[in-house]
Amino acid sequence: MDYNDAPLWQGREAHHRAAIDAAIKAGVKHIYYTSLAFATPSKAGVMRAHIRTEQYLSELADQGKVDYTIIREGLYNESWPLYFGYYFRLRDEKRHQVVVAGDGPISWTSIADMAFGTAKIISAPSDAWKGKTLYLSQNKTCSLHEIARKVSSSQGHDVHVKVVSRKEYEDHYAANGTDRASVEWWSTTYDALKDGECDIKDSTLETMLREAGREPTSIYDTIAEMLGGEGGQIAG
């Protein structure tokens, strides 16, 4: 629905609005919306529907129709193969080079950690988070080049990142069978990475985890688990 620069209310936000309107009609007084950890405005097409939905909630709140909390969830640890050149075959991948359209610092965050933080927010008194927009993300970052080093270690052979223009990226993956409209939509994500949109500095989640005696799950551990290798940090 988001492909080809979808006009307002014709992208994924059309479903979001339907759910929000139904909730208000049913008498819901406070909506918690799980958004995504990019900037506003953002260069990432994947963020467009989220920004439109956030704006809609803000307008409804101004009209006194509903309270809201925007939870911007960090880029999932578990989604690294998507950013890493559609590396979906994981252990069965044989590529020694991964083509991407940009790189930058990314505050990867595990789904389990975000679920914990989200549950803490939803279970708190409504007024505690009313009208707030926050990021649930760990602050430590890892670039795609750093991920390549961990993947190389887990795979037992060198895997390099090749950064190309968006046009080259789109042509490369479209030629390899990925739907071009999908690739063109996704390629904008790399402009956001290059601009540092995913370098998050919000201590909310790390504070919640610390208070519970937990530490954020490392992206390196997630990669190792998904590739069947050992976890830990990459030195140097």
C-alpha positions in Angstrom: 0.0 0.0 0.0 2.9 2.3 0.6 4.6 1.8 -2.8 4.8 4.5 -5.4 4.6 7.4 -3.0 1.1 6.6 -1.8 -1.0 9.7 -1.2 -2.3 10.5 2.3 -4.7 7.9 3.6 -3.9 5.5 0.7 -0.8 4.0 2.3 -0.7 1.7 5.3 -2.1 4.5 7.4 -5.5 3.8 5.9 -5.7 0.7 8.1 -4.3 2.5 11.1 -7.0 5.2 10.8 -9.7 2.6 10.5 -8.5 1.0 13.7 -8.2 4.3 15.5 -11.7 5.5 14.5 -13.2 2.1 15.5 -11.5 2.3 18.9 -12.8 5.8 19.5 -16.3 4.8 18.5 -16.1 1.9 20.9 -15.3 4.3 23.7 -11.5 3.9 24.0 -10.0 6.9 25.8 -6.3 6.3 25.4 -4.5 4.8 22.4 -1.0 3.5 22.5 0.5 3.5 19.0 3.6 1.5 18.3 5.6 3.5 15.7 9.1 3.1 14.4 12.4 4.6 15.4 13.2 7.0 12.6 13.2 10.8 12.6 10.5 13.3 11.9 10.6 14.2 9.1 12.2 11.0 7.8 13.7 10.0 4.5 12.6 6.4 5.0 9.5 5.4 3.1 8.7 2.8 5.8 8.2 5.7 8.2 5.7 7.7 6.1 2.6 5.8 7.3 3.8 6.1 10.9 4.3 9.8 10.7 0.8 10.3 9.2 -0.8 8.2 11.9 1.1 10.0 14.6 -0.2 13.3 13.2 -3.7 12.0 13.1 -3.6 11.0 16.8 -2.2 14.4 17.7 -5.1 16.1 15.8 -7.6 13.9 17.6 -6.1 14.7 20.9 -6.3 18.5 20.2 -10.0 18.0 19.4 -10.4 16.2 22.8 -11.4 12.9 21.2 -8.7 10.7 22.6 -5.4 10.6 24.5 -2.4 8.9 23.0 1.1 7.7 23.6 3.5 7.2 20.7 6.0 4.4 21.3 8.7 4.5 18.6 10.2 1.1 18.6 13.8 0.6 17.7 14.8 -1.3 14.6 14.4 -4.9 15.5 17.6 -7.0 16.1 15.7 -9.7 14.3 15.2 -7.6 11.2 18.9 -7.2 10.4 18.7 -9.5 7.3 16.3 -7.1 5.6 18.7 -4.2 6.0 21.7 -6.4 5.2 20.8 -6.9 1.5 17.8 -9.2 1.9 20.0 -11.8 3.7 17.0 -14.0 4.4 18.6 -17.4 3.7 20.8 -16.9 6.7 23.0 -20.0 7.2 22.4 -21.0 3.6 23.5 -17.7 2.2 26.6 -18.1 0.0 27.2 -14.5 -0.9 30.6 -12.9 -0.2 29.3 -9.4 -1.0 26.1 -7.7 0.1 24.9 -4.7 -1.8 23.3 -1.8 0.2 22.5 1.8 -0.6 24.0 3.4 2.5 25.1 2.8 6.0 25.1 4.5 9.4 24.8 3.9 13.1 21.7 1.9 14.1 20.3 1.4 17.6 19.2 -2.2 17.1 16.8 -3.5 19.8 15.4 -7.0 20.4 11.7 -7.6 20.1 11.7 -9.2 23.6 13.2 -6.1 25.1 10.7 -3.8 23.3 7.9 -6.0 24.4 9.0 -5.7 28.0 9.2 -1.9 27.7 5.8 -1.7 25.9 4.2 -3.8 28.6 5.6 -1.5 31.3 4.2 1.6 29.6 0.7 0.1 28.9 0.4 -1.2 32.4 1.4 2.1 34.0 -1.3 4.7 35.0 -2.6 6.4 31.8 -1.4 9.8 32.8 2.2 8.7 33.2 2.7 8.6 29.4 -0.2 10.6 28.1 0.7 12.9 25.1 4.3 11.6 25.0 6.4 10.4 22.1 9.3 8.2 23.2 11.8 5.8 21.8 12.1 2.2 23.0 15.6 1.5 21.9 19.0 0.7 23.3 21.5 3.5 22.7 24.5 1.4 21.6 24.7 1.3 17.8 26.0 -1.1 15.2 26.5 -0.3 11.5 25.9 -2.7 8.6 29.7 -2.8 8.1 30.0 -4.0 11.7 27.3 -6.6 11.1 29.2 -7.9 8.1 32.2 -8.7 10.4 29.9 -10.6 12.7 28.3 -12.4 9.8 31.7 -13.3 8.4 32.7 -14.8 11.7 29.5 -16.8 12.0 29.5 -18.0 8.4 33.2 -18.9 8.3 33.9 -16.8 5.2 34.3 -13.1 4.4 31.1 -11.2 3.8 31.6 -7.6 2.6 29.3 -4.7 2.4 29.3 -2.8 -0.9 27.6 0.6 -0.7 26.2 1.8 -4.1 23.7 4.5 -5.2 20.0 4.0 -4.7 19.6 3.5 -8.4 22.2 0.8 -8.5 20.7 -0.9 -5.5 17.3 -0.9 -7.0 18.5 -2.3 -10.3 20.6 -4.9 -8.6 17.8 -6.5 -6.5 15.1 -6.0 -9.1 17.2 -7.9 -11.5 17.5 -10.7 -8.9 13.8 -11.2 -8.7 12.6 -8.8 -6.0 9.6 -6.7 -6.9 10.9 -3.3 -8.1 8.2 -1.2 -6.4 9.1 -2.9 -3.1 12.9 -2.3 -3.7 12.3 1.3 -4.6 10.2 1.9 -1.5 12.8 0.1 0.8 15.8 1.8 -0.8 14.9 5.1 0.9 15.7 3.5 4.2 19.4 3.8 3.5 19.1 7.6 3.0 17.7 7.7 6.6 20.6 5.5 7.9 23.2 7.8 6.2 21.6 10.8 8.0 21.9 9.1 11.4 18.1 8.8 11.9 18.5 5.5 13.7 21.2 6.6 16.1 18.8 6.9 19.1 19.6 8.6 22.3 16.7 7.9 24.6 17.4 6.1 27.9 13.8 5.0 28.5 14.2 1.4 27.6 17.6 0.9 29.1 16.4 2.4 32.4 13.4 0.0 32.4 15.6 -3.0 31.8 18.1 -1.9 34.4 15.5 -1.5 37.0 14.4 -5.1 36.2 17.9 -6.4 36.5 18.2 -6.9 32.8 20.6 -5.7 30.0 19.7 -5.0 26.4 20.1 -8.0 24.1 23.1 -7.4 21.8 22.6 -7.4 18.1 25.7 -9.7 17.9 24.0 -12.3 20.1 20.9 -12.2 17.9 23.0 -12.6 14.7 24.8 -15.5 16.2 21.6 -17.2 17.3 20.0 -16.7 13.8 23.2 -18.0 12.1 23.9 -20.8 14.6 27.2 -19.3 15.9 28.6 -17.9 19.1 27.5 -14.5 20.4 29.5 -11.7 22.0 31.1 -8.5 20.8 33.2 -7.8 17.8 36.5 -6.2 18.7 38.3 -3.4 16.9 
